[in-house]
Amino acid sequence: MELNQLILFSTFVFGTIIGSFLNVVTYRFNTGRGLWGRSSCFSCKKVLSWYELVPVLSYIFQKGRCLSCKSKFSWQYPLVEFLTGVVFASIVWKFLSVEIFLSNTLSNIILISYLVVFSVLIVIAVYDLKHTIIPNFFVYLFAILSLLIYLGDVMGLVPNQLFAFSLNDLWAPFVLFIFFGGLWLVSKGTWMGFGDAKLSIGIGFLLGWKGSLIAFLVSFWVGAIVGILLLSLPRRSFTMKSEVPFGPFLVLGTFLSFLINPHYIFF
């Protein structure tokens, strides 16, 4: 196995472990439970052993059930773990593909910053999907972290192979917020939530106006396709009046735009 392949595989495994923690965050946030307590079965309350908590694999070998009471575990656990692994490996792949070597402190700090930012975005997507709301804590945390990355880029700390921001990109978050806030205001919250408008601020800082444009085009198109597919379901469990959270589509668009690097597509 080549060195880069080993790095990507190790990053994927590490990502699944972080994904397991992100599951805990989404389940316990605003419930009064701490993040550091032992995980237990929701049905029988049995504290899970270490071999029941191995990311992805435990769910597969246990056939998605508790070993004690045989109650079903949510598909969210392995899916979030696997997708977090994919996201982490993709981010490291982006660094390696543009020949940013991870052998110095600054490169590692930048890499960790992006891993943390997209971890927050994963929590936002999953929480919004489950509860159709984006908590302010995660929105503001994402915006602050994205602003720090933007400032680091403007100051020349982020390699130009990743992004090449300028002060002109500073207006992007505010224009995006006005646009999405306007959609929320005009539709009285039926087209999208105000949390999506606040989320666009962080996206603007993270991607600049070019990257944000790609992100929102992708999110709108994917959202439209998913909506059409849901409407075509034979049981008609989904209608035009059904509420579909837009946050997960924004997160997907942001991630894909980050990988594409639209600053080298637009002139």
C-alpha atoms as a printed R data frame, in Angstrom:
    type eleno elety resid chain resno       x      y       z
1   ATOM     1    CA   MET     A     1   0.000  0.000   0.000
2   ATOM     2    CA   GLU     A     2   1.427  3.373  -1.030
3   ATOM     3    CA   LEU     A     3   1.953  6.094   1.535
4   ATOM     4    CA   ASN     A     4  -0.908  8.295   0.285
5   ATOM     5    CA   GLN     A     5  -3.299  5.338   0.264
6   ATOM     6    CA   LEU     A     6  -2.272  4.480   3.813
7   ATOM     7    CA   ILE     A     7  -2.845  8.094   4.875
8   ATOM     8    CA   LEU     A     8  -6.309  8.144   3.283
9   ATOM     9    CA   PHE     A     9  -7.310  4.809   4.815
10  ATOM    10    CA   SER     A    10  -6.090  5.878   8.257
11  ATOM    11    CA   THR     A    11  -7.965  9.161   7.898
12  ATOM    12    CA   PHE     A    12 -11.147  7.294   6.942
13  ATOM    13    CA   VAL     A    13 -10.887  5.099  10.042
14  ATOM    14    CA   PHE     A    14 -10.240  8.153  12.207
15  ATOM    15    CA   GLY     A    15 -13.229  9.850  10.594
16  ATOM    16    CA   THR     A    16 -15.543  6.969  11.500
17  ATOM    17    CA   ILE     A    17 -14.450  7.317  15.127
18  ATOM    18    CA   ILE     A    18 -15.197 11.042  15.052
19  ATOM    19    CA   GLY     A    19 -18.499 10.221  13.346
20  ATOM    20    CA   SER     A    20 -19.419  8.056  16.321
21  ATOM    21    CA   PHE     A    21 -18.853 11.051  18.583
22  ATOM    22    CA   LEU     A    22 -20.889 13.297  16.271
23  ATOM    23    CA   ASN     A    23 -23.765 10.844  16.654
24  ATOM    24    CA   VAL     A    24 -23.553 11.337  20.398
25  ATOM    25    CA   VAL     A    25 -23.633 15.108  19.941
26  ATOM    26    CA   THR     A    26 -26.751 15.017  17.757
27  ATOM    27    CA   TYR     A    27 -28.581 12.663  20.108
28  ATOM    28    CA   ARG     A    28 -27.667 14.370  23.377
29  ATOM    29    CA   PHE     A    29 -27.684 18.056  22.438
30  ATOM    30    CA   ASN     A    30 -30.384 19.953  24.337
31  ATOM    31    CA   THR     A    31 -31.358 16.824  26.287
32  ATOM    32    CA   GLY     A    32 -29.513 17.608  29.505
33  ATOM    33    CA   ARG     A    33 -27.204 14.609  29.068
34  ATOM    34    CA   GLY     A    34 -23.461 15.148  29.011
35  ATOM    35    CA   LEU     A    35 -21.360 14.252  26.005
36  ATOM    36    CA   TRP     A    36 -18.877 12.118  27.896
37  ATOM    37    CA   GLY     A    37 -21.126  9.536  29.555
38  ATOM    38    CA   ARG     A    38 -21.100  5.905  28.454
39  ATOM    39    CA   SER     A    39 -23.398  4.968  25.591
40  ATOM    40    CA   SER     A    40 -26.297  2.667  26.364
41  ATOM    41    CA   CYS     A    41 -29.201  0.983  24.598
42  ATOM    42    CA   PHE     A    42 -32.242  3.254  24.423
43  ATOM    43    CA   SER     A    43 -34.572  0.305  25.088
44  ATOM    44    CA   CYS     A    44 -33.010 -1.823  27.843
45  ATOM    45    CA   LYS     A    45 -30.576  0.868  29.122
46  ATOM    46    CA   LYS     A    46 -27.667 -1.601  29.117
47  ATOM    47    CA   VAL     A    47 -24.298  0.148  28.967
48  ATOM    48    CA   LEU     A    48 -22.653 -0.878  25.713
49  ATOM    49    CA   SER     A    49 -19.286 -2.633  25.773
50  ATOM    50    CA   TRP     A    50 -16.358 -1.488  23.661
51  ATOM    51    CA   TYR     A    51 -16.923 -4.215  21.064
52  ATOM    52    CA   GLU     A    52 -20.484 -2.936  20.607
53  ATOM    53    CA   LEU     A    53 -19.188  0.529  19.773
54  ATOM    54    CA   VAL     A    54 -16.742 -0.148  16.936
55  ATOM    55    CA   PRO     A    55 -17.770  2.314  14.209
56  ATOM    56    CA   VAL     A    56 -19.745  0.754  11.331
57  ATOM    57    CA   LEU     A    57 -18.524 -2.801  12.009
58  ATOM    58    CA   SER     A    58 -20.434 -3.302  15.269
59  ATOM    59    CA   TYR     A    59 -23.687 -2.354  13.563
60  ATOM    60    CA   ILE     A    60 -23.019 -4.798  10.722
61  ATOM    61    CA   PHE     A    61 -22.008 -7.760  12.886
62  ATOM    62    CA   GLN     A    62 -24.844 -7.151  15.355
63  ATOM    63    CA   LYS     A    63 -27.272 -6.840  12.436
64  ATOM    64    CA   GLY     A    64 -28.341 -3.442  13.718
65  ATOM    65    CA   ARG     A    65 -29.655 -4.791  17.022
66  ATOM    66    CA   CYS     A    66 -28.779 -4.634  20.706
67  ATOM    67    CA   LEU     A    67 -27.052 -7.825  21.843
68  ATOM    68    CA   SER     A    68 -29.108 -7.882  25.042
69  ATOM    69    CA   CYS     A    69 -32.709 -6.965  24.165
70  ATOM    70    CA   LYS     A    70 -32.507 -7.364  20.365
71  ATOM    71    CA   SER     A    71 -34.115 -3.951  19.803
72  ATOM    72    CA   LYS     A    72 -33.151 -2.209  16.576
73  ATOM    73    CA   PHE     A    73 -30.540  0.517  16.476
74  ATOM    74    CA   SER     A    74 -31.046  3.511  14.203
75  ATOM    75    CA   TRP     A    75 -29.444  3.433  10.751
76  ATOM    76    CA   GLN     A    76 -28.112  6.880  11.660
77  ATOM    77    CA   TYR     A    77 -25.209  5.364  13.606
78  ATOM    78    CA   PRO     A    78 -23.342  3.547  10.806
79  ATOM    79    CA   LEU     A    79 -24.377  6.045   8.130
80  ATOM    80    CA   VAL     A    80 -23.001  9.091   9.963
81  ATOM    81    CA   GLU     A    81 -19.857  7.173  10.928
82  ATOM    82    CA   PHE     A    82 -19.235  6.050   7.351
83  ATOM    83    CA   LEU     A    83 -19.988  9.438   5.791
84  ATOM    84    CA   THR     A    84 -17.755 11.232   8.293
85  ATOM    85    CA   GLY     A    85 -14.960  8.857   7.326
86  ATOM    86    CA   VAL     A    86 -15.561  9.667   3.654
87  ATOM    87    CA   VAL     A    87 -15.610 13.416   4.353
88  ATOM    88    CA   PHE     A    88 -12.375 13.290   6.354
89  ATOM    89    CA   ALA     A    89 -10.594 11.176   3.730
90  ATOM    90    CA   SER     A    90 -11.845 13.495   0.965
91  ATOM    91    CA   ILE     A    91 -10.500 16.575   2.735
92  ATOM    92    CA   VAL     A    92  -7.080 14.968   3.191
93  ATOM    93    CA   TRP     A    93  -7.196 13.827  -0.446
94  ATOM    94    CA   LYS     A    94  -7.784 17.440  -1.487
95  ATOM    95    CA   PHE     A    95  -4.705 18.527   0.461
96  ATOM    96    CA   LEU     A    96  -2.605 15.768  -1.112
97  ATOM    97    CA   SER     A    97  -3.972 16.348  -4.630
98  ATOM    98    CA   VAL     A    98  -2.837 19.968  -4.658
99  ATOM    99    CA   GLU     A    99   0.533 18.947  -3.239
100 ATOM   100    CA   ILE     A   100   0.072 20.436   0.197
101 ATOM   101    CA   PHE     A   101   2.310 18.309   2.345
102 ATOM   102    CA   LEU     A   102   1.266 17.587   5.903
103 ATOM   103    CA   SER     A   103   4.774 17.689   7.318
104 ATOM   104    CA   ASN     A   104   4.724 21.154   8.881
105 ATOM   105    CA   THR     A   105   2.758 22.643  11.743
106 ATOM   106    CA   LEU     A   106   0.879 25.262   9.709
107 ATOM   107    CA   SER     A   107  -0.431 22.723   7.180
108 ATOM   108    CA   ASN     A   108  -1.610 20.472   9.994
109 ATOM   109    CA   ILE     A   109  -3.388 23.351  11.729
110 ATOM   110    CA   ILE     A   110  -5.168 24.284   8.490
111 ATOM   111    CA   LEU     A   111  -6.149 20.658   7.888
112 ATOM   112    CA   ILE     A   112  -7.494 20.254  11.423
113 ATOM   113    CA   SER     A   113  -9.438 23.500  11.011
114 ATOM   114    CA   TYR     A   114 -11.252 22.158   7.951
115 ATOM   115    CA   LEU     A   115 -11.907 18.816   9.660
116 ATOM   116    CA   VAL     A   116 -13.475 20.615  12.619
117 ATOM   117    CA   VAL     A   117 -15.558 22.885  10.372
118 ATOM   118    CA   PHE     A   118 -16.995 19.992   8.399
119 ATOM   119    CA   SER     A   119 -17.607 18.040  11.606
120 ATOM   120    CA   VAL     A   120 -19.797 20.922  12.746
121 ATOM   121    CA   LEU     A   121 -21.553 20.887   9.370
122 ATOM   122    CA   ILE     A   122 -22.253 17.162   9.704
123 ATOM   123    CA   VAL     A   123 -23.856 17.769  13.099
124 ATOM   124    CA   ILE     A   124 -25.938 20.580  11.585
125 ATOM   125    CA   ALA     A   125 -27.111 18.364   8.711
126 ATOM   126    CA   VAL     A   126 -28.035 15.399  10.905
127 ATOM   127    CA   TYR     A   127 -29.721 17.510  13.581
128 ATOM   128    CA   ASP     A   128 -31.718 19.435  10.985
129 ATOM   129    CA   LEU     A   129 -32.737 16.188   9.305
130 ATOM   130    CA   LYS     A   130 -33.985 14.767  12.601
131 ATOM   131    CA   HIS     A   131 -35.583 17.849  14.155
132 ATOM   132    CA   THR     A   132 -36.049 20.268  11.194
133 ATOM   133    CA   ILE     A   133 -34.203 22.964  13.117
134 ATOM   134    CA   ILE     A   134 -30.602 24.183  13.215
135 ATOM   135    CA   PRO     A   135 -29.463 25.120  16.742
136 ATOM   136    CA   ASN     A   136 -27.942 28.587  17.021
137 ATOM   137    CA   PHE     A   137 -24.931 27.201  18.878
138 ATOM   138    CA   PHE     A   138 -23.746 25.187  15.880
139 ATOM   139    CA   VAL     A   139 -24.621 27.910  13.359
140 ATOM   140    CA   TYR     A   140 -22.618 30.534  15.246
141 ATOM   141    CA   LEU     A   141 -19.742 28.120  15.872
142 ATOM   142    CA   PHE     A   142 -19.596 27.331  12.156
143 ATOM   143    CA   ALA     A   143 -19.685 31.035  11.237
144 ATOM   144    CA   ILE     A   144 -16.870 31.897  13.669
145 ATOM   145    CA   LEU     A   145 -14.643 29.033  12.505
146 ATOM   146    CA   SER     A   146 -15.281 29.915   8.851
147 ATOM   147    CA   LEU     A   147 -14.458 33.564   9.530
148 ATOM   148    CA   LEU     A   148 -11.145 32.547  11.111
149 ATOM   149    CA   ILE     A   149 -10.289 30.434   8.054
150 ATOM   150    CA   TYR     A   150 -11.217 33.335   5.763
151 ATOM   151    CA   LEU     A   151  -9.013 35.732   7.738
152 ATOM   152    CA   GLY     A   152  -6.180 33.205   7.657
153 ATOM   153    CA   ASP     A   153  -6.515 32.969   3.880
154 ATOM   154    CA   VAL     A   154  -6.540 36.745   3.403
155 ATOM   155    CA   MET     A   155  -3.435 36.979   5.603
156 ATOM   156    CA   GLY     A   156  -1.682 34.416   3.408
157 ATOM   157    CA   LEU     A   157  -1.690 31.571   5.928
158 ATOM   158    CA   VAL     A   158  -3.839 29.247   3.800
159 ATOM   159    CA   PRO     A   159  -2.054 27.945   0.667
160 ATOM   160    CA   ASN     A   160  -3.428 29.354  -2.593
161 ATOM   161    CA   GLN     A   161  -3.836 25.805  -3.922
162 ATOM   162    CA   LEU     A   162  -6.835 25.455  -1.598
163 ATOM   163    CA   PHE     A   163  -8.517 28.814  -2.027
164 ATOM   164    CA   ALA     A   164  -7.498 32.287  -3.090
165 ATOM   165    CA   PHE     A   165  -9.761 34.658  -1.211
166 ATOM   166    CA   SER     A   166  -9.586 38.415  -1.370
167 ATOM   167    CA   LEU     A   167 -11.249 41.225   0.521
168 ATOM   168    CA   ASN     A   168 -13.890 41.242  -2.232
169 ATOM   169    CA   ASP     A   169 -15.207 37.956  -0.835
170 ATOM   170    CA   LEU     A   170 -16.051 39.683   2.435
171 ATOM   171    CA   TRP     A   171 -19.418 40.824   1.118
172 ATOM   172    CA   ALA     A   172 -20.503 37.280   0.208
173 ATOM   173    CA   PRO     A   173 -21.803 36.247   3.672
174 ATOM   174    CA   PHE     A   174 -23.919 39.368   4.034
175 ATOM   175    CA   VAL     A   175 -25.418 39.205   0.531
176 ATOM   176    CA   LEU     A   176 -26.229 35.533   1.049
177 ATOM   177    CA   PHE     A   177 -27.867 36.238   4.390
178 ATOM   178    CA   ILE     A   178 -29.989 39.001   2.854
179 ATOM   179    CA   PHE     A   179 -31.003 36.710  -0.026
180 ATOM   180    CA   PHE     A   180 -31.961 33.722   2.119
181 ATOM   181    CA   GLY     A   181 -33.412 35.930   4.807
182 ATOM   182    CA   GLY     A   182 -35.551 37.548   2.120
183 ATOM   183    CA   LEU     A   183 -36.797 34.143   0.946
184 ATOM   184    CA   TRP     A   184 -37.645 33.240   4.529
185 ATOM   185    CA   LEU     A   185 -39.427 36.549   5.084
186 ATOM   186    CA   VAL     A   186 -41.426 36.511   1.840
187 ATOM   187    CA   SER     A   187 -42.494 32.890   2.235
188 ATOM   188    CA   LYS     A   188 -43.098 33.249   5.990
189 ATOM   189    CA   GLY     A   189 -40.835 30.274   6.566
190 ATOM   190    CA   THR     A   190 -42.523 27.897   4.122
191 ATOM   191    CA   TRP     A   191 -39.700 27.844   1.555
192 ATOM   192    CA   MET     A   192 -36.867 27.590   4.060
193 ATOM   193    CA   GLY     A   193 -36.139 28.265   7.704
194 ATOM   194    CA   PHE     A   194 -34.344 31.240   9.185
195 ATOM   195    CA   GLY     A   195 -31.647 28.822  10.332
196 ATOM   196    CA   ASP     A   196 -30.745 28.277   6.677
197 ATOM   197    CA   ALA     A   197 -30.264 32.031   6.269
198 ATOM   198    CA   LYS     A   198 -27.939 32.112   9.272
199 ATOM   199    CA   LEU     A   199 -26.100 29.059   7.961
200 ATOM   200    CA   SER     A   200 -25.385 30.903   4.698
201 ATOM   201    CA   ILE     A   201 -23.209 33.398   6.598
202 ATOM   202    CA   GLY     A   202 -20.688 30.714   7.520
203 ATOM   203    CA   ILE     A   203 -20.826 29.262   4.017
204 ATOM   204    CA   GLY     A   204 -20.007 32.683   2.574
205 ATOM   205    CA   PHE     A   205 -16.941 33.025   4.808
206 ATOM   206    CA   LEU     A   206 -15.810 29.460   4.121
207 ATOM   207    CA   LEU     A   207 -16.165 29.448   0.329
208 ATOM   208    CA   GLY     A   208 -16.265 33.075  -0.812
209 ATOM   209    CA   TRP     A   209 -18.774 34.212  -3.425
210 ATOM   210    CA   LYS     A   210 -17.631 31.824  -6.158
211 ATOM   211    CA   GLY     A   211 -17.688 28.748  -3.971
212 ATOM   212    CA   SER     A   212 -20.956 29.799  -2.361
213 ATOM   213    CA   LEU     A   213 -22.581 30.138  -5.779
214 ATOM   214    CA   ILE     A   214 -21.621 26.555  -6.635
215 ATOM   215    CA   ALA     A   215 -22.745 25.346  -3.210
216 ATOM   216    CA   PHE     A   216 -26.190 26.902  -3.489
217 ATOM   217    CA   LEU     A   217 -26.734 25.762  -7.081
218 ATOM   218    CA   VAL     A   218 -25.897 22.195  -6.056
219 ATOM   219    CA   SER     A   219 -28.087 22.364  -2.949
220 ATOM   220    CA   PHE     A   220 -31.091 23.712  -4.867
221 ATOM   221    CA   TRP     A   221 -30.778 21.169  -7.664
222 ATOM   222    CA   VAL     A   222 -30.260 18.191  -5.356
223 ATOM   223    CA   GLY     A   223 -33.078 19.392  -3.126
224 ATOM   224    CA   ALA     A   224 -35.388 19.667  -6.135
225 ATOM   225    CA   ILE     A   225 -34.484 16.174  -7.350
226 ATOM   226    CA   VAL     A   226 -35.032 14.662  -3.896
227 ATOM   227    CA   GLY     A   227 -38.350 16.489  -3.601
228 ATOM   228    CA   ILE     A   228 -39.538 15.103  -6.945
229 ATOM   229    CA   LEU     A   229 -38.493 11.589  -5.940
230 ATOM   230    CA   LEU     A   230 -40.350 11.874  -2.631
231 ATOM   231    CA   LEU     A   231 -43.473 13.104  -4.411
232 ATOM   232    CA   SER     A   232 -43.336 10.068  -6.684
233 ATOM   233    CA   LEU     A   233 -43.495  7.605  -3.785
234 ATOM   234    CA   PRO     A   234 -46.450  5.240  -4.256
235 ATOM   235    CA   ARG     A   235 -47.744  5.563  -0.697
236 ATOM   236    CA   ARG     A   236 -48.070  9.328  -0.980
237 ATOM   237    CA   SER     A   237 -46.583  9.752   2.468
238 ATOM   238    CA   PHE     A   238 -44.967 12.919   1.150
239 ATOM   239    CA   THR     A   239 -46.947 15.857  -0.255
240 ATOM   240    CA   MET     A   240 -46.269 19.414  -1.400
241 ATOM   241    CA   LYS     A   241 -47.087 20.557   2.134
242 ATOM   242    CA   SER     A   242 -44.586 18.201   3.768
243 ATOM   243    CA   GLU     A   243 -41.656 19.857   5.523
244 ATOM   244    CA   VAL     A   244 -38.216 18.984   4.165
245 ATOM   245    CA   PRO     A   245 -35.161 20.458   5.918
246 ATOM   246    CA   PHE     A   246 -32.907 22.357   3.530
247 ATOM   247    CA   GLY     A   247 -29.860 22.340   5.822
248 ATOM   248    CA   PRO     A   248 -28.571 18.907   4.712
249 ATOM   249    CA   PHE     A   249 -28.649 20.024   1.070
250 ATOM   250    CA   LEU     A   250 -26.727 23.195   1.926
251 ATOM   251    CA   VAL     A   251 -24.120 21.110   3.746
252 ATOM   252    CA   LEU     A   252 -23.802 18.729   0.783
253 ATOM   253    CA   GLY     A   253 -23.427 21.631  -1.641
254 ATOM   254    CA   THR     A   254 -20.805 23.233   0.602
255 ATOM   255    CA   PHE     A   255 -18.785 20.026   0.793
256 ATOM   256    CA   LEU     A   256 -18.863 19.410  -2.971
257 ATOM   257    CA   SER     A   257 -17.961 23.032  -3.702
258 ATOM   258    CA   PHE     A   258 -15.017 22.751  -1.315
259 ATOM   259    CA   LEU     A   259 -13.725 19.703  -3.181
260 ATOM   260    CA   ILE     A   260 -14.232 21.247  -6.632
261 ATOM   261    CA   ASN     A   261 -12.398 24.481  -5.762
262 ATOM   262    CA   PRO     A   262 -14.451 26.846  -7.970
263 ATOM   263    CA   HIS     A   263 -11.844 29.612  -7.683
264 ATOM   264    CA   TYR     A   264 -10.036 27.879 -10.530
265 ATOM   265    CA   ILE     A   265 -13.211 27.391 -12.583
266 ATOM   266    CA   PHE     A   266 -14.390 31.011 -12.620
267 ATOM   267    CA   PHE     A   267 -12.271 33.749 -14.155
